[in-house]
Amino acid sequence: MKNIDLKYICTAIGNLSGVPIRLFYDGNLILNYSIVNLPKDPMLLYQKSIFEIKTHVGYFITPHFNYYGIINAEKYKIVVGPTRQLVHNLQDLRSLAFRMDIPQNDLDTFIAGMQSIVRMPLESVMQMLCVVNYILNDEKLELKDIAIYDAQQQNIRKELAAQSMERQPASEANGVYSQQEVHNTLAVEQTIENIIRKGDTAVLKEWIATAPAVRAGIMANEELRQSKNTFVVAATIASRAAIRGGMDTEDALSLSDAFIQKCELLNNIEQITNLQYRMILEFTEQVEKLQRAAQESMLAIQVTNYIHHHISEAITVEAIARHLYLSRPYLSAKFKEETGQSLTDFILKEKTEEAKRLLCYSGKSLLNISNYLGFSSQSHFSRVFKKYSGLSPSEYRDRYTR
C-alpha cells in the first residue's frame, strides 16, 4: 500500500457517503471522521465483534438492524457505519443511548446525530467498500463473494435443527415433482399464526423443540432462493398474525421489512432458518408484551402500544389521551372499567417491568435506569419500583442476578 493516503480516502468516503468512518492501525484508532455530531461512537458497543471479522471485506448487523462495513488491509482496518435503510425508531435510539451511557444532557444531540446519518442499503455500502478494497488489496470482489458475520445467529443453531427446510427432489425424467410430495405447510402456518396471535412464547419454544420438517410448495428452482421465498411467506404470516394479536400495524410491517432485508443478505439455508426462528420469536414476544395485562381490551392494547413506544419518557395520562383523541376523564374511567386498574398504576407497572429487565441484564446504575425510564429522580424511581415489585431496585438486582 505504498503511497496510499488512507486518511484522505477515509475522509473522502465520509464526506461522500454521509456515514461515519474510522481507520485503525494494528488495533489502534488513528482516524474517526463523521460529518454528524455524535457525543459517543456507537461502534464501541460492537467493537469486539467487528474486530473479529478478518476477511478483506465484511459487515456486521446490530440487533436493531444498523450495519457496519469493514475492510481489512494488512494491519489496517476501516469501519464504516452505522447506517441503515429504514428510518430510525425513536425508542430504539433512546435504548441505544442508554446502552452507551450517553449522559442525559447529550441525549438530544445523540438522537439528532443518529437521525442525520445518511441512510443507504447495505448492498450500496458493500459495493463502495469493494472499490476501496480493490485499491488497497488489489482484489476484485462482488457482493456474492462477501461472507456473513452475525455472531448472534450462531448462538441458537442447535435449537433450529428440527426447523430446517426440506424440499422433495424433482423427477429428472419428466420434469415434474414427485407425486409422493405432501405439503404440510397449512397446518404449520396455522400453528405458528395462532401462537403469534396469542403471544405465547412458552408454547412456541415447546413447539420448536419437536416441530415437523416443513415441506413447502416449490417457489424456486434453486435451494437458497426457495428458502428465501419461504422466509418472505413466513414474514408475511407472522406480521399479519401479530397485527391481529394487537401489534401496531406500522411496527409489524416495518419489523417484517427489516427481517426480509436481512434474509436477502444471507448465503446459506442454515442462517435463513436461524433468522426465521428469531423473527417468529420476536413477533411472539412483542404480542405477549401487549397482551400481558391487556385482557383482550382494545383500549388496553392501544395504551400498551403507546407506553412501549414512549417507555423512556415521563408518560402522562394527558399525553395518552391526546394520542388516542379522547378526553382525560373518559380515558381514565374507560380504562379502569375495562381493566380493573387505574391508568397511572398501569403505566408505572409497565415501567417497573422494564426496570426489572434492565436491572437483571443491563448492568446499568440505578441512576441511569431511572433517567432512561423518565423518572423525575432516583428516589422516585426507587419508591415506585418497591411499590409494584415488593423490593427495592438494589434488592431485586441482588436477588435475581446471582
Secondary structure, DSSP 8 states (H G I E B T S, - for coil): -TT--HHHHHHHHHHHH-S-EEEEETTEEEEEE-SS--SS-GGGGGHHHHHT--SSEEEEE-TTS-EEEEEEETTEEEEEEEE-SS---HHHHHHHHHHTT--GGGHHHHHHHHHHS----HHHHHHHHHHHHHHHH-----GGG-----HHHHTTTGGGGGG-EE---B-TTTSSB-TT----HHHHHHHHHHHHHHT-HHHHHHHHHT---EE-----SSHHHHHHHHHHHHHHHHHHHHHHTT--HHHHHHHHHHHHHHHHT--SHHHHHHHHHHHHHHHHHHHHHHHTTTTT-HHHHHHHHHHHHTTTS---HHHHHHHHT--HHHHHHHHHHHHSS-HHHHHHHHHHHHHHHHHHHT---HHHHHHHTT-S-HHHHHHHHHHHHSS-HHHHHHHH--
